[in-house]
Amino acid sequence: MSKEADSDSDVDAFFAALEPFERIITDRLHVSIVASLMGKRVDLIAGSYWKSKAIYESSMLGIKSRVSFHEEPSGLLATATVSV
């Protein structure tokens, strides 16, 4: 999705791209935030730096946001049906 958008892009298209899915598996922090706000089940996978885990622990953990954090994707991607 980030390859198709920039800072001037319409955010409605970003929300619309996530709308059809009940569950989002991602290593992109902003995708996890938006999906969480939309009430989606989110599996956030650790990226190559510390920020995703820190934001998860400080802002998403303990909130009824249906977000889970994973250090490794082990097994998650086998359940995915569409990659966006």
Secondary structure, DSSP 8 states (H G I E B T S, - for coil): -GGG--TTS-HHHHHHHHTT-SEEEES-HHHHHHHHHTT-EEEEE--SSSHHHHHIIIIITTSSS-EEEESS-TTTGGG-----
